[in-house]
Amino acid sequence: MQYNKAELEARLQREIMQTMPHRWRNRFHVEMPFGFTGSVKGFLRFGEEHYIFLQWNPFSTEDKNKGWVLVKTRDFIRYSMPQLVLWPGEDMDRDGCGSGCAYVEDGKLRVLYTGRRTEGEVRDNRQILGTLDGGVIRKDGVVIKEPPEGYTHLFQGPFRFTQGGKNYILLGGQAEPEDDPRGCVLIYREEEGEWKFEDELSTQLGFFGSVWECPIVERFGEQEVLFFSPRGVKHLEFAYQNLFQSGYIAGRMMATDQTMLHASFRELDRGFDFFVPYTAQFDGRHVMIGWMSMPHRDEDYPTAELGFMHTLTMPRELTLKQGRVYSRPAEELKDLRIEESRKDIESCEVKKLQMELFEGSEGYLRITFGHAEDVHLIFHYGEEKLVLTYRREDAVLEIVRNDMALGGKGGRRFRLPIGDTFHVRFFQDKSAMEFFFQHGEEAASLMVFPKEDVRPVLEVKSSSRMEKVVGTVWELDPIQYNLQ
């Protein structure tokens, strides 16, 4: 596809500033106003600002021909206008600019990304180095041309990191044979300006999916956490219920030995719409932004008929406790709250209560069960509804969206032992919803597409009286885009 930077950025500016966007266009989630919004492919602090690179196909809602756009922010509330910085064109990336990373080297902002090429039915990926220069990523050249022997061309998503004074690249990979492939991570080491293949990262997972995507390693205190997204993991009753998964293993990674000693794989998010998150470390914090999408499920996203599709999660701060990653919304997001319209909740010995929410809401509920054995959180959209149910008897939380007329259907179930008090924090945008349970022990991201343009009504109920329901609901301002 032929990219025209000036024309596309002018259209972005016009449409992102619309005063009356469609009822499914989100208010406080970053997304492109037209085309295919892809996942974050670089996220870091550079100077005084956070730089967020994400994929974008401006020509259709198809997952192809993607370039990268850049948005900058100091506070996750006010953002720069999206700027087109990378697009396919040369032979090395003619079919799209794929997954990658961004980092600072010698005062310059560098990127590594997968250049997509297809020869007939065969994918021919290669890893490309670039430098942000004058508002555009200059393509400096191919640094890894082909996968090592024994691995398929599904090697992608380079992530650069430093350990023990040496520079390394992780690549998501797939071991042959192609008729019975196995997901893995490949490690390369920098040696005199060249990238040398070391080995496959040795883990205790064995066969765990057919391909691993977008590996990222972050250090939390004395441990490393390897984030990645495996495809082809067997579905279980209370885990791995999406088409593709995203999660992590925590332990010790020794890059020099290409080994990692770790605990079991855990999912980062239990919702329907979450994939290939990206993490960044700054100011002593680990912050993650996920992609609210599920590949190969285009029928779940009716916005495609309107010419736009997908969004990003709000930034989440991650902490590691006893080998488990907890997530909570970034502290800066509290500045979106409108205190004048705040609603406080406090009810005792009640079976049911309900309230109308806003066009965009944040809510926190603390529900003390008492004699109640279950609790239902029902988001009503006229005659449609989204239902969350927690049952104490089996310590299972279930999310069901079968009563929404449009978009994806089905349910998600996972175990969540909580004792006598249920904590839930939620963010309800026009179509994007994010939930955090038990102070971030679990999270769930999902999309809903109400037929009617109505404010949702939240109903909290139980089959028996709940001892106490306490909480607060805030109306949220939309994020802002600075025209300069």
TIPAKOL-469257 format. One line per field, with one value per residue (C-alpha): residue number from 1; y, z negated, x; residue in three letters. Coordinates in nm, 2 decimals. Each point is the difference from the previous one (the first is absolute). Example, Ala and Ser with C-alpha at 12.3 -4.5 7.8 and 13.67 -1.06 7.14 Angstrom:
nr <- 1,2
v <- -0.45,0.34
w <- -0.78,0.07
u <- 1.23,0.14
rest <- ala,ser
! end
This chain:
nr <- 1,2,3,4,5,6,7,8,9,10,11,12,13,14,15,16,17,18,19,20,21,22,23,24,25,26,27,28,29,30,31,32,33,34,35,36,37,38,39,40,41,42,43,44,45,46,47,48,49,50,51,52,53,54,55,56,57,58,59,60,61,62,63,64,65,66,67,68,69,70,71,72,73,74,75,76,77,78,79,80,81,82,83,84,85,86,87,88,89,90,91,92,93,94,95,96,97,98,99,100,101,102,103,104,105,106,107,108,109,110,111,112,113,114,115,116,117,118,119,120,121,122,123,124,125,126,127,128,129,130,131,132,133,134,135,136,137,138,139,140,141,142,143,144,145,146,147,148,149,150,151,152,153,154,155,156,157,158,159,160,161,162,163,164,165,166,167,168,169,170,171,172,173,174,175,176,177,178,179,180,181,182,183,184,185,186,187,188,189,190,191,192,193,194,195,196,197,198,199,200,201,202,203,204,205,206,207,208,209,210,211,212,213,214,215,216,217,218,219,220,221,222,223,224,225,226,227,228,229,230,231,232,233,234,235,236,237,238,239,240,241,242,243,244,245,246,247,248,249,250,251,252,253,254,255,256,257,258,259,260,261,262,263,264,265,266,267,268,269,270,271,272,273,274,275,276,277,278,279,280,281,282,283,284,285,286,287,288,289,290,291,292,293,294,295,296,297,298,299,300,301,302,303,304,305,306,307,308,309,310,311,312,313,314,315,316,317,318,319,320,321,322,323,324,325,326,327,328,329,330,331,332,333,334,335,336,337,338,339,340,341,342,343,344,345,346,347,348,349,350,351,352,353,354,355,356,357,358,359,360,361,362,363,364,365,366,367,368,369,370,371,372,373,374,375,376,377,378,379,380,381,382,383,384,385,386,387,388,389,390,391,392,393,394,395,396,397,398,399,400,401,402,403,404,405,406,407,408,409,410,411,412,413,414,415,416,417,418,419,420,421,422,423,424,425,426,427,428,429,430,431,432,433,434,435,436,437,438,439,440,441,442,443,444,445,446,447,448,449,450,451,452,453,454,455,456,457,458,459,460,461,462,463,464,465,466,467,468,469,470,471,472,473,474,475,476,477,478,479,480,481,482,483,484
v <- 0.00,0.35,0.21,0.38,0.12,0.36,-0.11,-0.27,0.22,0.27,-0.24,-0.14,0.35,0.07,-0.32,-0.04,0.34,-0.07,0.14,-0.26,-0.33,-0.33,-0.15,-0.28,0.24,-0.01,0.31,-0.10,-0.28,0.07,-0.11,0.13,0.15,-0.20,-0.31,-0.29,0.10,-0.25,-0.08,0.20,-0.07,0.24,0.17,0.19,0.33,0.22,0.34,0.13,-0.20,-0.35,-0.12,-0.25,-0.16,-0.21,-0.17,0.14,-0.09,0.33,-0.15,-0.27,-0.20,-0.30,-0.12,0.08,0.28,0.15,0.28,0.16,0.32,0.18,0.18,0.17,0.09,0.12,-0.11,-0.26,0.27,0.24,-0.14,0.13,-0.04,-0.34,0.03,-0.24,-0.10,-0.34,-0.16,-0.29,0.07,-0.14,-0.36,-0.10,0.09,0.03,-0.19,0.19,0.12,-0.26,-0.05,0.16,0.22,0.34,0.09,0.28,-0.04,0.28,0.25,-0.11,-0.17,-0.33,-0.26,-0.36,-0.15,-0.30,0.09,-0.22,-0.15,-0.27,-0.21,-0.20,-0.18,0.03,0.27,0.15,0.20,0.20,0.22,0.37,0.28,0.35,0.34,0.28,0.30,0.31,-0.15,-0.31,-0.33,-0.04,-0.36,-0.07,-0.36,-0.36,-0.14,-0.35,-0.13,-0.35,-0.24,-0.25,-0.35,-0.21,0.29,0.14,0.35,0.07,0.17,0.35,0.27,0.09,0.13,0.14,-0.01,0.02,-0.25,-0.03,0.28,-0.18,0.08,-0.27,-0.03,-0.23,-0.12,-0.19,-0.32,-0.33,-0.32,-0.24,-0.23,0.22,-0.28,-0.02,0.34,0.10,0.36,0.14,0.30,0.05,0.19,0.21,0.17,0.31,-0.05,0.27,0.17,-0.33,-0.21,-0.36,-0.28,-0.16,-0.26,-0.06,0.11,-0.31,0.00,-0.26,0.05,-0.27,0.00,0.31,0.12,0.01,0.34,0.26,0.37,0.33,-0.11,0.27,-0.04,0.24,-0.01,0.02,0.03,-0.33,-0.17,0.01,-0.02,-0.13,0.13,-0.17,-0.11,-0.36,-0.13,-0.35,-0.07,-0.26,0.16,-0.10,0.04,0.30,0.11,0.07,0.07,0.25,-0.10,0.13,0.07,0.26,-0.05,-0.04,-0.22,0.14,-0.11,0.04,0.04,-0.06,0.14,-0.12,-0.36,0.04,-0.14,0.11,-0.16,0.11,-0.07,-0.10,0.20,0.25,0.20,0.38,0.06,-0.22,0.19,-0.07,0.28,0.02,-0.09,0.07,0.26,0.23,0.10,0.29,0.08,0.36,0.19,-0.33,-0.12,-0.27,0.12,-0.21,0.08,-0.29,-0.04,-0.04,-0.25,-0.36,-0.09,-0.22,0.11,0.29,-0.09,0.11,0.36,0.17,0.33,-0.14,0.09,0.36,0.00,-0.03,-0.29,-0.07,0.21,-0.01,-0.06,0.28,-0.01,-0.24,0.00,-0.35,-0.13,-0.35,-0.17,-0.35,-0.08,0.14,0.32,0.23,0.28,0.33,0.30,0.26,0.26,0.28,-0.11,0.13,0.34,-0.10,-0.01,0.27,0.05,0.21,-0.29,-0.26,-0.26,-0.17,-0.34,-0.14,-0.26,-0.26,-0.33,0.05,-0.25,0.24,0.36,0.18,0.33,0.17,0.03,0.28,0.00,-0.08,-0.13,-0.13,-0.20,-0.17,-0.25,-0.18,-0.27,-0.18,-0.33,-0.08,-0.28,0.05,-0.27,0.18,0.35,0.12,0.32,0.07,0.28,0.08,0.17,0.03,-0.35,-0.14,-0.08,-0.11,-0.23,-0.07,-0.27,-0.11,-0.32,-0.06,-0.37,-0.08,0.34,0.06,0.33,-0.02,0.28,-0.06,0.23,-0.23,0.26,0.26,0.01,0.10,-0.10,-0.30,-0.24,-0.27,-0.01,-0.01,-0.18,0.00,-0.08,0.29,-0.10,0.32,-0.08,0.22,0.32,0.06,0.29,0.12,0.31,0.07,0.24,0.03,0.18,0.02,-0.35,-0.09,-0.14,-0.09,-0.17,-0.05,-0.26,-0.03,0.30,-0.11,-0.38,-0.05,0.22,-0.03,0.21,-0.02,0.18,0.05,0.16,0.11,0.04,0.30,0.32,-0.02,0.05,-0.34,-0.08,-0.20,-0.25,-0.18,-0.29,-0.33,-0.28,0.08,0.32,0.14,0.13,0.32,0.17,0.30,0.18,0.31,0.07,0.29,0.15,0.02,0.27,-0.11,0.00,0.31,0.03,0.30,0.15,0.13
w <- 0.00,0.07,-0.32,0.02,-0.34,0.02,0.12,-0.25,-0.29,0.11,0.01,-0.35,-0.14,0.15,-0.11,-0.35,-0.10,0.11,-0.26,0.07,0.06,0.05,-0.31,0.00,0.02,-0.33,-0.21,-0.22,0.19,0.27,0.35,0.35,0.14,0.32,0.12,-0.20,-0.33,-0.08,-0.32,-0.17,0.15,-0.20,-0.33,-0.20,-0.17,0.23,-0.14,-0.20,0.20,0.04,0.36,0.11,0.34,0.13,0.32,0.24,0.33,0.12,0.31,-0.14,-0.31,0.13,-0.19,0.27,0.17,-0.35,-0.08,-0.33,-0.16,-0.30,-0.28,-0.29,-0.34,-0.34,-0.21,0.19,0.01,0.27,0.32,0.31,0.33,0.15,0.23,0.28,-0.04,0.18,0.29,0.24,0.33,0.05,0.10,-0.35,-0.15,0.30,-0.16,-0.33,-0.30,-0.26,-0.37,-0.17,-0.27,-0.07,-0.21,-0.06,0.12,0.00,-0.06,0.31,0.01,0.18,0.11,0.10,0.19,0.21,0.37,0.16,0.35,0.17,0.28,0.14,-0.30,-0.20,-0.26,0.01,-0.32,-0.07,-0.29,0.08,-0.20,0.02,-0.15,-0.08,0.20,0.07,-0.09,0.23,-0.07,0.23,0.11,-0.07,0.13,-0.06,-0.31,0.00,0.34,-0.06,-0.28,-0.12,0.12,-0.15,-0.04,0.23,0.14,-0.28,-0.19,-0.09,-0.26,-0.08,-0.36,-0.09,-0.36,-0.19,-0.26,-0.16,0.22,0.33,0.24,0.10,0.23,-0.08,0.29,-0.01,0.20,0.12,0.01,0.29,0.13,0.15,-0.03,-0.38,-0.09,-0.35,-0.14,-0.15,-0.05,0.18,-0.14,0.20,-0.15,0.14,0.09,0.17,0.14,0.13,-0.14,-0.06,-0.07,-0.33,-0.06,-0.08,-0.36,-0.21,-0.22,-0.20,0.22,0.26,0.27,-0.07,0.32,0.36,0.00,-0.26,0.09,-0.12,-0.29,-0.24,-0.31,-0.30,-0.32,-0.32,-0.30,0.00,0.26,0.37,0.15,0.36,0.16,0.32,0.20,0.10,0.27,0.00,-0.38,-0.09,-0.16,-0.36,-0.20,-0.20,0.21,0.36,0.12,0.28,0.35,-0.09,-0.35,-0.16,-0.32,-0.17,-0.19,-0.30,-0.13,0.10,0.36,0.08,0.35,0.02,-0.05,0.19,-0.30,-0.22,-0.33,-0.07,-0.15,0.21,0.28,-0.11,0.21,-0.02,0.08,-0.01,0.23,0.36,0.17,-0.11,0.19,0.04,-0.28,-0.02,-0.32,-0.08,-0.31,-0.13,-0.33,-0.18,0.15,0.25,0.23,0.25,0.29,0.16,0.33,-0.03,0.28,0.09,0.33,0.25,-0.18,0.23,-0.03,-0.37,0.10,0.18,0.02,0.31,0.20,-0.11,0.11,-0.33,-0.23,-0.33,-0.28,-0.27,-0.37,-0.25,-0.14,-0.30,-0.26,-0.08,-0.32,-0.08,-0.32,-0.08,0.37,0.11,0.20,-0.14,0.22,-0.08,0.21,0.01,-0.27,0.24,0.12,-0.31,0.16,0.24,-0.28,-0.02,-0.37,0.05,0.13,-0.24,-0.14,-0.33,-0.09,-0.35,-0.06,-0.27,0.00,0.36,0.28,0.28,0.10,0.32,0.15,0.33,0.12,0.21,0.37,-0.15,-0.36,-0.25,-0.29,-0.31,-0.21,-0.32,-0.06,-0.33,0.05,-0.35,0.07,0.37,0.21,0.33,0.15,0.34,0.17,0.29,0.25,0.18,0.34,0.06,0.06,0.03,-0.28,-0.11,-0.31,-0.25,-0.26,-0.29,-0.19,-0.34,0.00,0.28,-0.01,0.37,0.17,0.33,0.27,0.25,0.30,0.17,-0.05,0.21,0.35,0.19,-0.03,-0.17,-0.21,-0.25,-0.36,-0.19,-0.33,-0.24,-0.36,-0.24,-0.38,-0.19,-0.34,-0.12,0.19,0.38,0.13,0.36,0.18,0.35,0.29,0.24,0.32,0.31,0.11,-0.20,-0.36,-0.24,-0.34,-0.28,-0.27,-0.36,0.03,0.33,-0.06,0.32,0.28,0.30,0.31,0.24,0.27,0.01,0.29,-0.12,0.26,-0.17,-0.08,-0.37,-0.33,-0.17,-0.33,-0.25,-0.21,-0.29,-0.14,-0.19,-0.08,-0.37,-0.18,0.03,-0.33,0.15,0.33,0.00,0.29,0.23,0.36,0.18,0.33,0.21,0.24,0.34,0.07,0.20,0.31,0.04,0.34,-0.02
u <- 0.00,0.11,0.04,-0.03,0.12,-0.14,-0.35,-0.03,0.11,-0.24,-0.29,0.10,-0.01,-0.34,-0.16,0.16,-0.14,-0.36,-0.24,-0.27,0.18,-0.18,-0.16,0.26,0.30,0.18,0.06,0.31,0.16,0.25,-0.11,0.02,-0.32,0.02,0.17,0.15,0.14,0.28,0.19,0.27,0.35,0.21,-0.06,0.27,0.09,0.20,0.09,-0.30,-0.26,-0.13,0.02,-0.26,0.05,-0.30,-0.09,-0.25,-0.15,-0.17,-0.16,-0.22,-0.09,0.21,0.30,0.25,0.20,0.07,0.23,0.08,-0.14,0.14,-0.19,0.18,-0.13,0.13,-0.29,-0.21,-0.28,0.12,0.15,0.17,-0.18,0.09,0.29,0.08,0.36,0.05,-0.17,0.07,0.16,0.35,0.05,0.10,-0.34,-0.23,-0.29,0.00,0.19,-0.06,0.08,0.30,0.14,0.15,0.30,0.26,0.36,0.26,-0.27,-0.20,-0.33,0.04,-0.26,0.02,-0.29,-0.10,-0.02,-0.27,0.05,-0.20,0.13,-0.29,-0.14,0.32,0.06,0.35,0.05,0.31,0.10,0.08,0.17,-0.13,0.07,-0.26,0.13,-0.20,-0.33,0.05,0.17,0.30,0.05,0.36,-0.01,-0.06,0.19,-0.14,-0.10,-0.13,-0.08,0.27,-0.01,-0.28,-0.24,-0.27,-0.04,-0.25,0.28,-0.11,-0.04,0.36,0.06,0.34,0.13,0.32,0.12,0.35,0.12,-0.09,-0.28,-0.25,-0.30,-0.29,-0.21,-0.33,0.04,-0.12,0.21,-0.04,-0.14,-0.28,-0.26,0.06,0.15,0.10,0.00,0.32,0.22,0.33,0.30,0.25,0.31,0.16,0.37,0.20,-0.31,-0.15,-0.27,0.09,-0.25,0.08,-0.27,-0.37,-0.09,-0.03,-0.31,-0.20,-0.31,0.07,-0.25,-0.22,-0.17,0.11,0.17,0.09,-0.04,0.14,0.23,0.10,0.22,-0.01,0.19,-0.21,0.23,0.20,-0.21,-0.07,-0.34,-0.03,-0.32,-0.12,-0.31,-0.02,-0.23,-0.15,-0.01,-0.26,-0.31,-0.09,-0.32,0.14,0.30,0.12,-0.35,0.08,0.10,0.36,0.14,0.22,0.19,0.34,0.24,0.20,0.33,0.37,0.11,0.37,0.05,0.36,-0.12,-0.33,-0.19,-0.29,-0.10,-0.36,-0.34,-0.30,-0.15,-0.26,-0.25,0.01,-0.36,-0.31,-0.22,-0.11,0.21,0.36,0.32,0.38,0.04,0.31,0.17,0.23,0.21,0.05,0.00,0.02,-0.32,-0.10,-0.28,-0.19,-0.23,-0.19,-0.18,-0.38,-0.04,0.01,0.15,-0.20,-0.33,-0.09,-0.37,0.01,0.07,-0.30,0.18,0.18,-0.32,0.06,0.37,0.18,0.09,0.18,0.13,0.27,-0.04,0.06,0.35,0.04,0.26,0.14,0.15,0.14,-0.11,0.12,0.05,-0.33,-0.06,-0.27,-0.13,-0.18,-0.09,0.28,-0.03,-0.01,-0.35,-0.16,0.04,-0.28,-0.25,-0.27,-0.06,-0.32,-0.20,0.15,-0.25,0.07,-0.16,-0.06,-0.27,-0.04,-0.20,-0.11,-0.08,0.00,0.10,0.05,0.12,0.04,0.35,0.15,0.12,0.34,0.03,0.24,-0.14,0.13,-0.22,0.08,-0.26,-0.01,-0.19,-0.13,-0.24,-0.02,0.16,0.01,0.01,-0.10,0.12,-0.22,0.06,-0.33,0.00,-0.37,-0.12,0.36,0.23,0.35,0.01,0.28,-0.08,0.21,-0.09,0.16,-0.06,0.24,0.20,-0.07,-0.06,-0.19,-0.04,-0.28,-0.09,-0.25,-0.28,0.17,-0.15,0.32,0.36,0.16,-0.19,0.08,0.14,0.33,0.04,0.29,0.07,0.04,0.01,-0.10,-0.13,-0.29,0.05,-0.01,0.19,-0.05,0.11,-0.13,0.04,-0.30,0.07,-0.23,0.10,0.31,-0.03,0.28,-0.04,0.24,-0.08,0.14,0.23,0.15,0.04,-0.20,-0.11,-0.24,-0.02,-0.29,-0.20,-0.38,-0.19,-0.35,-0.27,-0.15,0.18,-0.08,0.18,0.05,-0.17,0.20,-0.20,0.16,-0.20,0.01,-0.24,0.05,0.06,0.35,0.14,0.13,0.07,0.22,0.15,0.04,-0.07,0.17,-0.08,0.31,0.12,0.13,0.37,0.12,0.20,0.22,0.00,0.36
rest <- met,gln,tyr,asn,lys,ala,glu,leu,glu,ala,arg,leu,gln,arg,glu,ile,met,gln,thr,met,pro,his,arg,trp,arg,asn,arg,phe,his,val,glu,met,pro,phe,gly,phe,thr,gly,ser,val,lys,gly,phe,leu,arg,phe,gly,glu,glu,his,tyr,ile,phe,leu,gln,trp,asn,pro,phe,ser,thr,glu,asp,lys,asn,lys,gly,trp,val,leu,val,lys,thr,arg,asp,phe,ile,arg,tyr,ser,met,pro,gln,leu,val,leu,trp,pro,gly,glu,asp,met,asp,arg,asp,gly,cys,gly,ser,gly,cys,ala,tyr,val,glu,asp,gly,lys,leu,arg,val,leu,tyr,thr,gly,arg,arg,thr,glu,gly,glu,val,arg,asp,asn,arg,gln,ile,leu,gly,thr,leu,asp,gly,gly,val,ile,arg,lys,asp,gly,val,val,ile,lys,glu,pro,pro,glu,gly,tyr,thr,his,leu,phe,gln,gly,pro,phe,arg,phe,thr,gln,gly,gly,lys,asn,tyr,ile,leu,leu,gly,gly,gln,ala,glu,pro,glu,asp,asp,pro,arg,gly,cys,val,leu,ile,tyr,arg,glu,glu,glu,gly,glu,trp,lys,phe,glu,asp,glu,leu,ser,thr,gln,leu,gly,phe,phe,gly,ser,val,trp,glu,cys,pro,ile,val,glu,arg,phe,gly,glu,gln,glu,val,leu,phe,phe,ser,pro,arg,gly,val,lys,his,leu,glu,phe,ala,tyr,gln,asn,leu,phe,gln,ser,gly,tyr,ile,ala,gly,arg,met,met,ala,thr,asp,gln,thr,met,leu,his,ala,ser,phe,arg,glu,leu,asp,arg,gly,phe,asp,phe,phe,val,pro,tyr,thr,ala,gln,phe,asp,gly,arg,his,val,met,ile,gly,trp,met,ser,met,pro,his,arg,asp,glu,asp,tyr,pro,thr,ala,glu,leu,gly,phe,met,his,thr,leu,thr,met,pro,arg,glu,leu,thr,leu,lys,gln,gly,arg,val,tyr,ser,arg,pro,ala,glu,glu,leu,lys,asp,leu,arg,ile,glu,glu,ser,arg,lys,asp,ile,glu,ser,cys,glu,val,lys,lys,leu,gln,met,glu,leu,phe,glu,gly,ser,glu,gly,tyr,leu,arg,ile,thr,phe,gly,his,ala,glu,asp,val,his,leu,ile,phe,his,tyr,gly,glu,glu,lys,leu,val,leu,thr,tyr,arg,arg,glu,asp,ala,val,leu,glu,ile,val,arg,asn,asp,met,ala,leu,gly,gly,lys,gly,gly,arg,arg,phe,arg,leu,pro,ile,gly,asp,thr,phe,his,val,arg,phe,phe,gln,asp,lys,ser,ala,met,glu,phe,phe,phe,gln,his,gly,glu,glu,ala,ala,ser,leu,met,val,phe,pro,lys,glu,asp,val,arg,pro,val,leu,glu,val,lys,ser,ser,ser,arg,met,glu,lys,val,val,gly,thr,val,trp,glu,leu,asp,pro,ile,gln,tyr,asn,leu,gln
! end
